[in-house]
Amino acid sequence: MPQAAIRTRELSKDYHVGFWRPRPYRALDRLSIEVASGDVFGFLGPNGAGKTTTLKLLMQLVFPTSGGAEIRIGYLPENPYFYDYLTAEELLDYYARLFGMPAADRRRRIAATLDRLGVGSERRLQLRRFSKGMLQRVGLAQAILNDPEVLFLDEPMSGLDPLGRRDVRALILDLRDQGRTIFFSSHILSDAEALCSQVAIVAKGRLAAAGRLDELREFAVLGWELVMAGVPAAVLERVKSQTRRVQTIAGDRYVFELPPEARPQDLLRDLTAAGATLVSLNPMRETLEDLFVRRVGEMGDGARAEPGGGAS
C-alpha cells in the first residue's frame, strides 16, 4: 500500500463566536483521513462544511483544538492575495528568494512555471491589472514554484474560463504523473470526478464519506436509457407499459427509460422488429453528484456539532 503523503488524526477546530457572550463553535469535528502518495484527492463539501478550515489547519495558518496532521506542502489559497504593485515575475522572484533559490535557478524556474500556466507577456504587468482568472494562474505558479511533493489547492478552478479550467486539469494530471500528491478542495463535482482517484466529503464539519471513487459510487445500475429512431406511433403506445418513462427527442426519436431489473434487450428486439433503429443503449449509474447530495443529506439539517461531542 502506498505511503500516506497526508494524514489527519481526529483533527478538530473550535472557534468562539458572539460578542457579549461568546460560545464555542465547532468548525471541524474529529476528521481522520489519509491520502496516498501520488494520488489526486478531492476534498468535497458544501459551503461552510469545513473545507477551508481543514486546509488552514494543514498549512498551520490556524492551529487545531485537538488532533494532529502530517504533511509536506505547496499551497494555493481560495482567494490568494498578492502585492499588487509587483509584476508576476517580481512576485515569483520574491517567493523563489524565500525558498533560497540561486539567481540562475530563479530566472529559469520562473520563466518555465509562467509558461506552463499560460501567462505570456502579461508577466511584466502589475498584478493590479490582472483579471481574477489570471491572478488564479499566478497563484498556481507560486504554489508549484518550489516543486513540492504535496500540493494543496483550495478551489483551484475559481474564476477560470473553460480554457483555463482545461489547462489546470491538465497540469494537475501532469503533476500526478510525476508522482506528486494533489489535495484539492472543491464544490465543482465534475472536476473531482474527472481528476480524483480518492475523495472525502465533509458536511457540518464532519466526514460524511471517504474512499476511492469507484468504491464510493458503487457502480450499481440505477436503470437503462435506450434511444431509438424511427419508432412507429402504434408500437410506441404498445411498449410504454414496459418503461419507466418515454421522452420525445425530435420527430420519431425517443428516449426509453427502463428500471434496473428490466431486460433492455427485450424492448430493443421488439422495436427493431417494428422497423426502429438503435441510436444508443446506456446503463444509468450513480454519479459523484448523486453520492454527494445523498451523503450530505444523510448528515441531516441539525446544528453543527458542539465541541467535545455529538451534534447539538
Secondary structure as GFF3:
##gff-version 3
##sequence-region A 1 312
A	DSSP	beta_strand	4	17	.	.	.	ID=ss1
A	DSSP	beta_strand	23	31	.	.	.	ID=ss2
A	DSSP	beta_strand	34	36	.	.	.	ID=ss3
A	DSSP	beta_strand	40	44	.	.	.	ID=ss4
A	DSSP	alpha_helix	51	58	.	.	.	ID=ss5
A	DSSP	beta_strand	66	70	.	.	.	ID=ss6
A	DSSP	beta_strand	74	76	.	.	.	ID=ss7
A	DSSP	alpha_helix	88	98	.	.	.	ID=ss8
A	DSSP	alpha_helix	103	116	.	.	.	ID=ss9
A	DSSP	three_ten_helix	121	124	.	.	.	ID=ss10
A	DSSP	three_ten_helix	127	129	.	.	.	ID=ss11
A	DSSP	alpha_helix	132	144	.	.	.	ID=ss12
A	DSSP	beta_strand	150	154	.	.	.	ID=ss13
A	DSSP	alpha_helix	162	177	.	.	.	ID=ss14
A	DSSP	beta_strand	181	186	.	.	.	ID=ss15
A	DSSP	alpha_helix	189	195	.	.	.	ID=ss16
A	DSSP	beta_strand	198	203	.	.	.	ID=ss17
A	DSSP	beta_strand	206	212	.	.	.	ID=ss18
A	DSSP	alpha_helix	213	217	.	.	.	ID=ss19
A	DSSP	beta_strand	221	229	.	.	.	ID=ss20
A	DSSP	alpha_helix	233	239	.	.	.	ID=ss21
A	DSSP	three_ten_helix	240	242	.	.	.	ID=ss22
A	DSSP	beta_strand	245	250	.	.	.	ID=ss23
A	DSSP	beta_strand	253	258	.	.	.	ID=ss24
A	DSSP	alpha_helix	264	273	.	.	.	ID=ss25
A	DSSP	beta_strand	277	285	.	.	.	ID=ss26
A	DSSP	alpha_helix	288	298	.	.	.	ID=ss27
###
